[in-house]
Amino acid sequence: MGHGASGGPMVKNLTGDARIVGVNSHRKADSNGNWVDNYMYSSEHGSQARSVYSAIR
């Protein structure tokens, strides 16, 4: 994934009990802005994020 993927869902257990656990956030880049690996990173949304979501629904 590249530009424009930010904010998209990070899904866990895609073939089983699929659930969104985070959102696409960033990739590692060098000082010239070139990607240094082929990974997209996200913080994992745990119980605190679920509590916030439930509170505002």
Backbone bond lengths (Angstrom), bond angles and torsions (degrees), N, CA, C in turn:
res aa  C-N    CA-C-N  psi(-1)  N-CA   C-N-CA  omega(-1)  CA-C   N-CA-C  phi
1 M - - - 1.454 - - 1.520 109.00 -
2 G 1.282 115.58 149.68 1.449 120.08 -179.26 1.511 111.64 -133.54
3 H 1.318 115.50 -147.32 1.469 121.40 -178.56 1.527 110.20 -53.35
4 G 1.309 116.20 134.97 1.459 121.81 -179.71 1.517 114.04 96.89
5 A 1.341 117.33 -9.75 1.465 120.17 -179.33 1.528 111.92 -82.70
6 S 1.326 117.50 -16.54 1.465 120.89 -178.31 1.523 111.00 -57.48
7 G 1.323 115.08 136.10 1.453 120.67 179.32 1.515 113.46 91.21
8 G 1.325 117.35 -11.60 1.462 120.84 177.60 1.519 110.38 -72.96
9 P 1.325 117.87 160.59 1.466 120.56 -175.09 1.526 113.54 -73.18
10 M 1.328 115.35 143.98 1.462 123.06 167.63 1.520 104.73 -102.24
11 V 1.326 117.39 118.86 1.455 122.31 -173.73 1.522 110.36 -108.46
12 K 1.316 116.55 139.06 1.461 123.49 178.06 1.524 108.15 -113.63
13 N 1.323 117.57 144.98 1.470 123.21 179.36 1.525 111.80 59.24
14 L 1.314 116.14 51.29 1.462 121.22 -175.45 1.529 112.51 -56.31
15 T 1.331 118.04 -34.68 1.460 120.04 -177.38 1.524 113.57 -93.89
16 G 1.321 116.64 -2.13 1.464 119.31 -179.12 1.510 110.58 -123.43
17 D 1.305 115.57 -119.60 1.468 122.34 178.44 1.528 107.91 -84.11
18 A 1.334 116.65 75.75 1.462 121.94 -174.42 1.527 110.99 -64.17
19 R 1.352 114.35 140.48 1.464 119.53 175.85 1.522 109.15 -154.19
20 I 1.308 115.59 149.26 1.456 121.57 177.03 1.520 108.09 -80.55
21 V 1.330 117.23 126.06 1.462 121.39 -177.20 1.522 112.50 -115.84
22 G 1.317 118.25 -4.71 1.457 121.76 -179.44 1.511 110.27 -178.50
23 V 1.307 115.50 -173.90 1.462 120.70 176.38 1.527 109.12 -129.52
24 N 1.341 115.64 146.92 1.456 120.43 177.56 1.516 109.53 -55.75
25 S 1.322 116.09 131.98 1.454 119.69 -174.13 1.520 113.25 -120.95
26 H 1.337 118.03 -59.88 1.462 119.32 -173.82 1.520 111.66 -158.29
27 R 1.324 114.74 166.47 1.461 122.50 171.71 1.513 107.21 -123.63
28 K 1.327 116.87 155.68 1.464 120.68 178.01 1.525 108.81 -80.05
29 A 1.340 115.80 136.44 1.462 121.15 -179.79 1.524 109.74 -133.61
30 D 1.338 115.78 156.05 1.461 120.07 176.51 1.526 109.87 -84.83
31 S 1.317 117.62 -175.75 1.467 121.44 -176.49 1.525 113.12 -65.96
32 N 1.334 117.17 -14.99 1.472 121.00 177.36 1.522 112.45 -96.11
33 G 1.326 116.36 1.12 1.460 120.36 179.42 1.524 113.84 86.64
34 N 1.336 117.50 7.85 1.464 121.37 178.36 1.523 109.73 -85.25
35 W 1.327 116.59 136.03 1.464 120.88 179.67 1.513 109.54 -64.06
36 V 1.338 116.87 137.26 1.470 121.09 -177.31 1.528 112.76 -100.55
37 D 1.331 118.03 -9.19 1.456 121.48 175.44 1.518 108.64 -151.79
38 N 1.283 116.62 -177.02 1.461 120.58 -175.61 1.529 111.56 -113.01
39 Y 1.344 116.65 38.25 1.455 121.65 -177.22 1.518 111.11 -117.82
40 M 1.326 115.95 146.25 1.457 122.96 172.83 1.525 105.94 -108.43
41 Y 1.328 118.15 136.90 1.466 121.92 -174.40 1.524 111.85 -111.79
42 S 1.325 114.93 153.16 1.456 123.33 178.16 1.518 108.16 -155.75
43 S 1.339 116.10 148.58 1.461 118.14 168.22 1.524 106.21 -81.52
44 E 1.322 116.57 145.84 1.461 119.22 -179.53 1.516 109.92 -84.13
45 H 1.313 116.02 130.63 1.460 121.64 179.65 1.519 108.76 -83.98
46 G 1.290 116.87 115.91 1.463 121.75 -178.68 1.509 111.93 -103.50
47 S 1.312 115.83 -151.59 1.465 121.45 -174.35 1.527 112.51 -64.66
48 Q 1.330 118.05 -31.92 1.472 119.66 179.19 1.530 110.47 -66.25
49 A 1.325 117.88 -41.41 1.460 120.53 178.18 1.530 110.82 -65.21
50 R 1.336 116.08 -39.21 1.469 118.94 177.43 1.528 111.05 -63.50
51 S 1.332 117.13 -36.90 1.463 121.19 179.02 1.525 110.51 -64.53
52 V 1.328 117.48 -42.34 1.460 121.24 178.21 1.526 110.10 -63.09
53 Y 1.328 116.07 -46.38 1.463 120.44 179.27 1.520 110.79 -58.88
54 S 1.312 117.23 -45.82 1.471 121.22 -179.74 1.518 111.73 -63.61
55 A 1.322 116.87 -36.23 1.472 121.07 -178.21 1.527 112.39 -68.33
56 I 1.342 117.50 -30.31 1.474 118.96 -176.24 1.517 113.41 -98.34
57 R 1.335 117.61 -3.60 1.467 120.56 179.79 1.482 112.66 -69.70
